[in-house]
Amino acid sequence: MTTTAKICGLSTPETLDAAIDGGASHVGFVFFAPSPRTLSRDRAAQLAARVPAHVQRVGVFVDPDDALLDRAIAAGHLDVLQLHKTAPARSAAIKARTGLPIWSAVAVRTRADLAETATYSGVADRILYDAKTPPGAALPGGMGVRFDWSLLEGFRHPLPWLLSGGLDPVNLREAVAMTGATLVDVSSGVESAPGIKDATKIRAFLEAVRDI
Ligand SMILES: O=C(O)c1ccccc1N[C@@H]1O[C@H](COP(=O)(O)O)[C@@H](O)[C@H]1O
């Protein structure tokens, strides 16, 4: 089974190009003001224009309102909406309104957290299994936190899914071996500091994906 990768939180042409040239199937643009990776409309438009048709542009949001979604979709020419902390009913309304595929983030720390995935049946096109960030953390993702991947062993996934949370070029192989993920997502693990993507680490991550 082939594994593909989304490189998330890109904010410069150079690192975006490293992701595209390295073979990423998806690139992620963050639209959440508290994040060090958040994009202005102009920057999103500048980056979106560099993305070839075979690579999907994923917009990352935290319970967004319609105005933010409309601005971001228009500027970033988004193909997919990744929604964190967005209830199933609101996610369904966003899907109906935008017509775009929805990836619903489920924050995982314990096995019980996996029950939330079923609540997105009929709504989400994919579940993004992400690690739960610590209570009071500024961000619900993008903090390099990983969860116990063995929790996914034997789990009957109700929907297509991808794996994220604390992945990096070194732990990727073990993560995929334990979970069977065919799509993986990374942000902090290819940065030199929060919000600063590192082209060398992006290339190393995508090389590790190819080597699986
Ligand atoms: O990256 C962000 O700033 C961000 C902000 C708000 C919600 C999600 C965010 N990132 C997503 O978090 C996961 C895991 O990231 P990491 O590899 O552990 O740093 C990933 O899906 C990002 O898209």
The ligand as an SDF file (V2000), in Angstrom:
LIG
                    3D

 23 24  0  0  0  0  0  0  0  0999 V2000
   -0.4840   24.0010   12.5970 O   0  0  0  0  0  0  0  0  0  0  0  0
   -1.2080   24.7680   13.2440 C   0  0  0  0  0  0  0  0  0  0  0  0
   -0.8100   25.8710   13.6180 O   0  0  0  0  0  0  0  0  0  0  0  0
   -2.5910   24.3380   13.5910 C   0  0  0  0  0  0  0  0  0  0  0  0
   -3.4410   25.2590   14.1590 C   0  0  0  0  0  0  0  0  0  0  0  0
   -4.7270   24.9080   14.4930 C   0  0  0  0  0  0  0  0  0  0  0  0
   -5.1830   23.6200   14.2620 C   0  0  0  0  0  0  0  0  0  0  0  0
   -4.3260   22.6720   13.7030 C   0  0  0  0  0  0  0  0  0  0  0  0
   -3.0480   23.0060   13.3620 C   0  0  0  0  0  0  0  0  0  0  0  0
   -2.1730   22.0930   12.7910 N   0  0  0  0  0  0  0  0  0  0  0  0
   -2.4780   20.7210   12.5310 C   0  0  0  0  0  0  0  0  0  0  0  0
   -2.1080   19.9360   13.6260 O   0  0  0  0  0  0  0  0  0  0  0  0
   -1.7570   18.6250   13.1920 C   0  0  0  0  0  0  0  0  0  0  0  0
   -0.5250   18.1330   13.8900 C   0  0  0  0  0  0  0  0  0  0  0  0
    0.5640   18.9720   13.7600 O   0  0  0  0  0  0  0  0  0  0  0  0
    2.0360   18.5630   14.2610 P   0  0  0  0  0  0  0  0  0  0  0  0
    2.6740   17.7750   13.1480 O   0  0  0  0  0  0  0  0  0  0  0  0
    1.8850   17.7400   15.4950 O   0  0  0  0  0  0  0  0  0  0  0  0
    2.7330   19.8480   14.4970 O   0  0  0  0  0  0  0  0  0  0  0  0
   -1.6210   18.7200   11.6890 C   0  0  0  0  0  0  0  0  0  0  0  0
   -2.7720   18.1410   11.1280 O   0  0  0  0  0  0  0  0  0  0  0  0
   -1.6700   20.1770   11.3890 C   0  0  0  0  0  0  0  0  0  0  0  0
   -2.3880   20.3630   10.1930 O   0  0  0  0  0  0  0  0  0  0  0  0
  1  2  2  0
  2  3  1  0
  2  4  1  0
  4  5  1  0
  4  9  2  0
  5  6  2  0
  6  7  1  0
  7  8  2  0
  8  9  1  0
  9 10  1  0
 10 11  1  0
 11 12  1  0
 11 22  1  0
 12 13  1  0
 13 14  1  0
 13 20  1  0
 14 15  1  0
 15 16  1  0
 16 17  2  0
 16 18  1  0
 16 19  1  0
 20 21  1  0
 20 22  1  0
 22 23  1  0
M  END
$$$$
